[in-house]
Amino acid sequence: MSIRFDLTDLRLFLHVAETASITQGASRSNMALGSASERIRAMEETLGVALLDRKPRGVQLTPAGAALERHARIVMQNLEEMRGDLNNFARGLRPRVRVLANTVATVEFLPPALALFLAEHPNIDVDLEQRHSREVIHAISQGGADIGIIAEAVDTAEELEIYPFAEDRLVLVTPRQHPLAGGRDVAFRETLEHDFIGFVPGTALQETLDHHAMRAGHRLKLRIRLSSFESIARMVENGIGIAVLPERAARRHQRSMAIEIAPLTDGWAPRHFTICVRRFASLPPHAKLLVEHLKDHSKARE
């Protein structure tokens, strides 16, 4: 099937979808109603499927129409991003790479990698935003950013290209005088009778801990909820409770705090982080450079 839609067709269809009306969609597109109707019919004939369910008071998208609307928005968004990038070059502005990453990657792994990249490429800037892994996947699949860093355990139902980036594991952090202190390996279920310092609601790591506590038939005894690894470690140091943190963060805070670390024996404790993109071949050149740099940085840590 040969599809011959132009940008005028796609803009018109999006206006019709937004207003649920061919008449209003034509008006927004500065187009005569007859011409707009003919363009919609031509699109349906080309696809061989109805895009709109025509009703007495407007139109409603069919399943095929909803799919076309989704893809049309991606096309128009990519077009606007292309114009923005080219306008930046025309004005002498530096290209920017849009990166979304989960908390651990943002705090623990990206700073040294990005420092090297930015030093090697002084004419490229990076916009880094912290998001939950599921939000990163959705944004990358919809063209909302160039590069994502996610926890590998998250289900990537979207068709994304994935590359290894970093590894870490979850560990138990306790005060030095706590019954579980001493450095021996600990199963998560052994910790559930004790008070915990947890993360704020909605945090991906807290959701993981809550899930595994429920599977063991318990609810975590959360005394305080905090948002940063450092503040949680500080509360642990002061004897308010224990916590589960990424090992890299725990080791860093152990150098300045009176805390003990014990490896968790659970199969879900090891964590793998990956780079995800929609299509590497379609990335702007400056984004490709960053992906390759992150992959090389990952290999250098092995």
Helices and strands as residue ranges (DSSP letters): H 7-19, H 22-28, H 33-47, E 52-55, E 58-61, H 63-90, E 96-101, H 103-104, I 105-109, H 110-120, E 125-130, H 133-141, E 147-151, E 161-175, G 188-191, E 195-199, H 204-215, E 221-226, H 229-237, E 243-246, H 247-254, E 259-263, E 270-277, G 280-282, H 285-301
